[in-house]
């Protein structure tokens, strides 16, 4: 099934638009139904805007070592002169402008490839017709209705911020991550409920931008699902920069009080602030799509159950992205979408391999991870060796004034194969790439160590870490 096949994709985020490009490349007729704008929430309200905001905040943290490096601003020491500040109105305008441009670029690319984009919401019909086609019923943005016939349907509808019944967002003082860009001023005191990836990233960014920040974590530490050493380092950095981190504290409710908010904790304490960000995860956008009636199996969480080639239990229906709950990463959504089309249209395909997925947390410093974890090795699940090198001893790090961070590598003890790693450093998202290649291509630590690195460079510590794992 390839040339002339009809493919309908519900959702235009990374899973949807990447799938559309692959399907078109393989000769299919492709229609994408998207209600929000091309790129979906990843481009318009989540990944692109949040990382643009964080990039601005990063400039503030880069000045921490300015004095040590011999850099000072004219007028420093004369009141406010020379001090860096962020104009949130300008920042947020730039954030949304870049998001909208990225959305337009995606739309233009798809249209150049001959892909039809329909603005609206789609729902799958319960049954296949006599020609074994799936039907997709579309309510268009202008109030009309369309019925599409497809041999293959891909659902890539993403997720939305989870709402708490005791902390209902109002878009002004109590906010989800998608509403943070409504702010035109830096919050006087931002209370962040939730210390996972989203909570930690926003807390760190607004702290760097000059807001007083209180981060409420229900667990023993921030980023409870991440590498323990990395999470401990980030929490230490947060505290050093003046953030209030309340560990083992659970929010019972958030209420607006005048021009501020009060966050009540389950132990009776009340944290007052000017704004509250509720960052407690997301819920899949799977309601109202006709999925169960079409034979698609949903997990208790509402996520679509898929196999490693993105198939659902319903014939000719695939799914990709956050609506599947596999991994909430744009890169994974995109790969799931591509795999779905390669499989559905009969091209060569390899099943999704989560062991080779790199992830990054955009705090300052960043945390990047790939492959097996130290926890799995220490639990005896993997026969692995562990090494960890502090960045502070790296010559390039010394030149840049970097004192916090490390490189960690994991290898298979019997064979020396690189199994995973952790990088905590500025631009860790870039530094993790050679380790990702090593994991994906099953390189040994000796092969990784024997590749030339620039001197001086931060990547030199990756080669050094590999050398320490050499098996004599």
Number of C-alpha atoms within 10 A of each C-alpha: 15 18 13 12 18 22 27 28 29 29 30 33 31 31 33 32 28 22 30 29 20 19 27 23 13 19 15 23 20 25 21 25 28 27 19 16 22 29 27 24 23 21 25 25 21 18 16 21 25 25 17 18 23 22 16 17 23 20 14 17 18 15 14 13 14 14 10 11 12 7 10 13 12 10 11 11 10 9 8 10 11 13 13 12 12 16 11 18 15 11 19 20 14 16 23 21 14 17 24 20 13 17 21 15 14 21 19 14 13 21 12 10 13 14 21 17 18 20 19 22 21 30 20 24 19 16 14 17 11 7 8 13 17 26 22 24 18 22 19 17 14 8 8 9 13 12 14 17 19 23 20 24 26 28 31 32 31 30 22 19 16 14 17 14 10 12 20 16 20 11 16 16 24 25 23 23 20 18 17 21 21 15 17 14 14 19 21 14 20 26 27 27 27 25 26 21 21 23 25 25 21 27 28 28 26 20 24 26 24 17 19 20 27 22 26 26 24 19 17 11 20 29 23 16 11 19 17 16 15 24 18 16 18 25 20 14 17 23 12 10 14 14 21 16 21 18 15 12 19 18 22 17 17 25 18 21 12 9 10 18 22 21 25 18 17 12 10 10 13 16 15 20 23 19 26 31 27 26 23 20 18 16 18 20 20 20 11 11 19 17 21 17 13 19 15 21 17 18 11 7 10 16 22 29 20 21 14 15 23 27 23 24 17 15 16 18 26 29 31 35 31 26 26 30 22 19 15 17 18 19 16 23 28 21 21 31 32 26 28 29 29 20 18 25 21 11 13 8 14 11 14 17 11 13 14 20 17 23 21 20 20 25 28 26 23 19 27 26 27 26 22 22 22 23 13 12 17 13 9 10 11 17 14 24 18 19 17 19 18 16 21 16 13 20 17 18 20 12 12 13 16 20 15 18 24 23 25 23 29 29 27 19 17 10 11 21 22 31 28 27 28 30 29 30 27 21 17 26 19 13 19 26 15 14 28 22 16 20 25 18 12 15 17 20 29 18 17 21 20 12 9 10 15 8 10 13 14 20 20 19 25 26 22 20 23 26 17 16 23 15 11 3
